[in-house]
Every structure is written in structure tokens, then in C-alpha cells.
Amino acid sequence: MAQRFGGKYSPTGEVQRDHATAPSQQPANPFDSRRPVRAGARSNLLFAVPVIFAFQAFRADPAGLVYGLAATGFSLGAAWLTREGIRAQEAYDQRRVAKRPAFPRKIAGAVLTGLGLAAAGMMTTGAPLLAVVFGVIGTALHLGAFGLDPLRDKGAEGIDAFQTERVARAVDEAEAYLAAMKDAILRARDRALEARVDRFTAAARQLFRMVENDPGDLSAARKYMTVYLMGARDATVRFADLYAQNRDPKARGDYEALLTDLETNFAGRTKALLANDANALDVEIQVLRERLEYETPKADRA
């Protein structure tokens, strides 16, 4: 006899009952505040080029071997620099206030790509002119495919440089804690926990964006961006090591409760900073209106 499926995600399962009792609660969007990763297939394909050059080098004569190994080294360096440059630009694009990368990795990758193709041209043709042409074309194609690095600071106009530098260092430190949390939770091998950490990461980054918009909020948020995130990172590392060994449900529940408390506190601090900014704006507007009212001649008002 056929048996009707009644699992968690069936029409009569736990999910629908939960929604019936709490209709105002919507499930979290797992893609909230997440962006596509640019350092993907295109940059990874560059790592196949050095393998081809190395294979060809060991089939050539001694001079071709030298040029082939040089092409392999240049191409490998170009692939690595390009991927790191794409990641640096992703971090730059995600922030409203950001410093330009200290070293233009993508431009350097384009130059190394041209040198690698020039060396490969010498290995295959032995003609210096053709090798130069290959190098120029390779550099141009690389720049066309991956673009230039950010060459100037973003969002720093009209902001004190010292305050901007303090905020940039604090956000970099906080992002390092979040990255360590995400790396550690992978050892637990639990997709639900990885998504839970991503939710907390999104809440933390909302606070980062508030501080970047108003560097004066750094003092009020520094404890959250240092002490709390450092504790969250340490707790995540210990939990991941323990949970990978015994899959203790109590430890999992305690860790999820910790993330919930942290997410609530970070969201509360973000709302408080937003409310303070709104109140400060209202005060400034009121003071300005009163001053304009006082300085406007009575004849003009009449």
C-alpha cells in the first residue's frame, strides 16, 4: 500500500506548521549580502598555461628549454598575481571607503603575461620580433579581459585622512577575524553551520559599513569589531575541532545560540548608530534653521 510522504518539507511538515504559528517570520535568504566571486574560472584557467609551456620546454633543444622554463615561471607568476588582484578589487568594491591596493597586481600580471608569451615565442619561433609582438598582444588581451587595478582611493574625499586610516585598519582586522571563522567552520563539515556563519558575517559587515560611512562611530563599535569578533573566532575554532570529532548536538546548540546572540548584538549596535546619526542630523538641521530665521531681516520675512 502506498504511504504518503510526511517529511520536514512536505505540505504538512514542520515547516508549514511553523509558518502557520509565526506568519511574520520569514526564512533567511542564504544569498543576502553575498556577491558572485570574480576570481573564478577565468583566473583559474591561467594556471593551465604554465603547464603547457613546461610540457613544451622539455621537448625543445637546450635554448628552447631555457625559454620554455622562463615562460613557465612568468606565466605562473602572472596567474597568481591576477587572481590576487581580482580578490583585492572585490574587497575594494564591497567597501564604501577603501584605499587603493598598495601594489597593482593585475597590471603586474599583465606584464608577466606578456613576458611569458614573449619567452614562449622565442622557444617556438626563435624570432625576436615575433616574440615581442606576442608579448604586446598578450599584455593587451590580459588588460582587456581583467582590467586595471583600482588606482585611487574611494570615498575618502572630505574625510580626515587619519580617521579614514584608522577605520581601514579596524575593518581589515575585523575582516580577518571573519575570514578565520569561515575557514574554521569548514572543518565541521556541516553546510547548515556554514550558512549560519555567513548570516552572522552579513550582520557584522552591516556594522562595518556604518563605521565606514561615519568614522566617528568607530569608538562606539571598536569593541564589537575587535573583542567580540576575536572571541567569536576562537569559539568557532574550538567548536569546529570538537564537532568534527564527536558531532555533539549539545555543543552545536550552544554554538548556534552564541551566533544568535552575537548577530542580535551586532544588529542592535548597527541600529543604535543609525539612530544616533539620524538624531545628530535632526539637531544640525534644527540649529541651521534657527540661525537662518534669526539672521533673516524682518523686512525680508514680511
N, C-alpha and C positions, 0 to 999 in steps of 0.2 A: 504494500500500500504506500502511496506517495506521502511524503512528510513535508509539510510546509516549512520553509526556512525561516527561522526567527532569530537571526543573529543580531549583533550590535547595530549594524547599518541597514537592517530591514525596516519596512514601513512601521512595524510595531515594536521596534527595538528600543534600546535605551536612549538613543539619540533623539528620537521623536518625542519620547516621554519627557526628556529633559527640556526640549524646546517648548513643550506644552506647559510645563510648570514655570518656565522662565522665558517668556517670549521676547523680552527686551534684550537678552544676552545673545549676541551674535558670535559665531565661531571666528577665531582669529584668522586673518588672511596670512598664509605662510609666506607670501611674496611681498608683504608690506615692507616698504623702505628698502627693498632689495633691487639691485640693478644687474643687468646682464654683465658678465665678465668679458672684457675685451681681450684679455691675454688668453686666448683660446686656440682654436685650430690654426689660424693663420700664423701666429707666432711659433706654435709648436712645429709647424711644417718646416720652419727654417732649420731645425735641428737635423732634418734629413739630408740637407745639403752637405754638411761636413762628411757624412758617411759616404756619400757618392764620391767626393773628392779624394777621400782616403783610399777608397777602393781603386780609383783610377791611378792614384800615385804609385801604388805598389806594383802596378802593371807597366809603368813607364821606365825610361832609362834613368841613370843617376841624376841628371839635371832635372828631368821631369819629376823625379821623386822629391827633390828639394822644393820645387814649385808646388807640387801637389800637397806636401805637408804644410807649406805656408798657407795655401788656400784653405786647407782644413782648419788650421788654427784661426785664421782671420774669420772664417765663416762661423765657427763655433762661438768666438767672442761676439760676433755680430748678433747671433741668435739670442745669446744670453742677455746682452745689453738691450736689445729690442724688447724682450719680454719684461725686463725690469723697468724699462722706460714706460711701457704701457701700464704697468701696475702703478707706477708713480703718478701718471696722468689720471688714472682712475681715482686715486686718493685726492689729487688736486681738484678734480671736477666735483667730487662729492662735498667739498667744503666751500662755504661761502667766503671765508677769509683764509687764504693759503699763500705760502711762499712758493716761488718758482723753484723747481728742482735745482739743487746745487750743481749737478753735473748733467748735461744734456745727453741722456743715454740713447735716445732714438737717433739723434743726429750722429753720435759716435758709431752706433750700429750701422747706419747707412754708409759711413766712411769705410768701416771694416768690411761691409758687404762689397763695396767697390774694389777694395784691395784684394779681397778673396777671389772675386771674379777675374781681376787682372792677373793674379797669380795662376788661376786656372787657365786663362787664355794663353799664358806663356807655356804652361805644361802641355797644352793640346796643339797649339799652332806654332809656338816659338817666334811669333811676330810681335815685337813690342808695340807697334801702332794698333794692331787689333786688340792687344791686351788692354791698352789704355781706353779704347772705345768700349770694350766690355765693362771696364770698371766704371766709366762715366754713366753708361746706361744702367748698370746695376744700382749705383747710388741714386740716380733719379727715380728709378722704379721703386726703390725702398722708401724714399721720401714720399712718393705718391701714394704708396699703399698704407704707410703707417703714420705719415705726417710728421710735424715738428714737435719738439718738446715745448711745454709752456715756458715762455721766455720772459715773463714779468709776473710780479705779484698780483694777486686777485683780491679785491675787496678791501685793500689797505689804504685807499685814498681817504684823507681826512681823519685818520685814526692814528693815535700816538704810536710810533714805531716800537717803543719799549713795551707798551701794553700788548700790542699785536704779537711781539716775540714771546711774551710770557704766555699768552693764550695758545700760540702754536706749540710751544714746548709742552704745555699741560695736555693739550689734545693728543699730541704724539704719544705721550706717556700713557694716557688713558686708552688709546687705540692699541698700544702694545699689550695692555692687560686683557683687552677683549680678544685680541688675536691669540693670546696664550690660553684663554678659556676655550675658544673654539678648537684649538689644536688638542687640548687635553680631553675634551668631551668625546672626541673621535675614538679614543681608546675604549670608551664604554660600549661602542658598537650598538648604539640604540638611536634610531632615526628620530623617535619622538623627543628624546632628550636633546638631540642636536637642534631640532626645531624650537624647543623651549629656550635654549641658549640664544638662538637667533632672535627670538622675541625680546628677550632681555637686552640684547645688543641694540636692537632698534630703539628701545626706550632710552638706553644710555646715550645713543647718538643724538636723540632729540635734545637732550640736555647740552651736549657738545655744541649743537648748532645755536642754541640760545646764548651760550657763552661767546661764541664767535661773533654773533650779531652785536653783543654788548660786552666788550671786555671788562667793564666794571663789575659784571656778575661773577667774575672768576673767584673772588674771595668767598662768595656765598656758596659756590659749587665745588671748591677745591677739595673739600673732604670727600665728596661723592666721587670725584674723578681720580683720587689717589687712594685714600684709606679704604673706602668701601670696595672699589674695584680690585685693589690688591688682595683684600680678604676674599672676594668672590673668586679670584683666580686661584688662590691657594686652596680654597674649599673644593673647587672644581677638579684640581689636580688630585687631591686626596680621594675624592669621591670616585673619580674615573678609575683610579688604580684599584680601589676596593671593589667597586661594582663589576669590574672586568673579571674578578676572581670568583666572587660568590653570588652575584646577582641578587643581593639582599634587597627585598622590597621595602623594608623599613628605611634603609639608607637612601633609596630612591625617593621615597616620600618626603624625607627630611630635606633632601637636596632640592626637590621641586618647591617645597614650602619656602626654602631660602630664596630661590629665584623669584617667587611670587612677592615676597616681602621686599626684595631689592627693586623689582620692577615698580611696585607701588610707590616706594620712597623716591625713586628717580622721577617717576611721572609727577608726583606731588611737588618735588622741588622745581621741575620744569614749569608747572602751572603757577607756582608761587613767584618765580622770576618773571613770568609773563604778566602776572597781575601787578607786580611792582613796577615793571616798565610802563604798563598802562596808567597806573596811578601817577607816576612821575610825569608822563606826557600830559595828563589832565592838569596837573599843577602848573606845568610850564605854560600851557595854553591859557589857563585862567590868569596867571600873572601877566602874561603878554597882553591879554585883552584889557585887564585893569589899567595897565600902563598906557595903552593906546587911548583908552577912554579918558584918562587923566590928562594926557598931553594934547588931545584934540581940542582946539579952541571952541568956546561956546558958540561963536558965530557960525563956525563950520557945522556944528551939530544942529543948529537952528535951520 
